[in-house]
Amino acid sequence: MTAVRLPGTPVIEGGHLISTSPATGGEAGRVPVATPADVEHAVERARAAGQWWAGLGFTGRRERLLRWRRLIAQRMEQLAELVHAEGGKPVADGLVEILTAVEHVDWAARNARRVLGPRRVRSRLILAEFSAHLEYQPHGVVGVIGPWNYPVLTPIGSAAYALAAGNAVVFKPSEYTPVVGQWLVDSFAEVVPEQPVFATVHGLGDVGAALCRAGVDKLAFTGSTATAKKVMAACAESLTPVLLEAGGKDAMIVDSDADLDAAAEAAVWGAMTNAGQTCIGIERVYAVQPVFDAFVDKVVERAGRLTVGPEDADVGPITMPSQLDVIRRHIDDALARGGRAALGGPDAVQPPYVRPTVLVDVPEDSAAVREETFGPTLTVNPVRDVDEAIARANALPYGLGGSVFGRRRAVAIARRLRSGMASVNSTLTFAGMSTLPFGGVGESGFGRIHGEDGLREFGRAKAVTRRRARSLLPSTTFERTPADVARLVKAVKMLYGRG
């Protein structure tokens, strides 16, 4: 019996990876599958290209990256249509993703010299005869393994910053969105045709594993926590440093003095945008008891207006067919444990779509609360006060992002969330802020992309000291005398031995 191939499922035929639409099953494109030898060759070529790229200096790289930014901006409608065709994402959402990516390319290109370039660092009295300098040198070749849910923004968040820092990049796009990944690399090659500074390797998980073992100097991964652990284990074999952005189960806290209309609007956007397939999406809400009922009503009213479908809809299809079973299981488990569906429910799962679903009074030990759902569902539970809300939000091993709505205490609450990022009176906004680092803690991973920390992530700190005068207090020499040591001890006691 021939197995039924669900729309959107990657297929390998004749040495090519065929990408299809999760909505229609129509072919979106095909790319050649890389063998382990192909991956090694791509890294070898990137190493030579990276030396040329690093040699351009910050000015040369900036000029080329800004040309790439310009090209992406000029063709963003074309790219958004491809994102829609391959992953099912609504075109409008694709455009928002792309314009955010353009902003990140621009910021990385313009700020790399300031953040990473050589600078003088003050020396201390004991070594006052030396000057000190610090710079960040490129690693060499950075491997990037990208996700399917944001196939433009997320890989660019690593690749553009790595390129700005002077590295070459070998990119393995998700097997669900390989054509978008190839578009990014091909467009870069138009403005940098001289060397394969930014290259792709395509295939399933085995190609990603091969990239981990192909001699890259650093590996940046975005995906599930389970896969992140496998990536880290593979890279550990060669002590290859890793940057991991893994899963999330982000929570929103709604305080008693929150603007409920704004909170409900943000909760629906945070939970339902991209059909809920967002690592920093809002999957849980804890609303204090006095505003709980009114908040739920507002969320249900807004979520109930969303349209679902393949074209010009608010919510598109679930990109990865297997995720439909996860979403269905979470809804069923929540209801079986005593929760109730204020909107949607089991019948909301209509492959390849899931209609917006709002679950309330869901037990904290249910799968819908504890596991990443990655669908257009939202659990909303009442709490006595913000202390209980914070305790529940922080109870899971994930720690990616979060959101707080309120006035008087909102910022203080956000600081108490165990997460790498938080938005106050908004959701997801930290992802678009090119000046801020992006990343999580715990099972959401470690390391940062974006912002100054993101640039430094792709450079090796290089410290340099230079003698500029004779040592008045010689210490690092066998020529020192007992009197020299006595003067050193006296100086330290005068400097640090008091009050």
Disulfide bonds with the S-S distance in Angstrom:
none
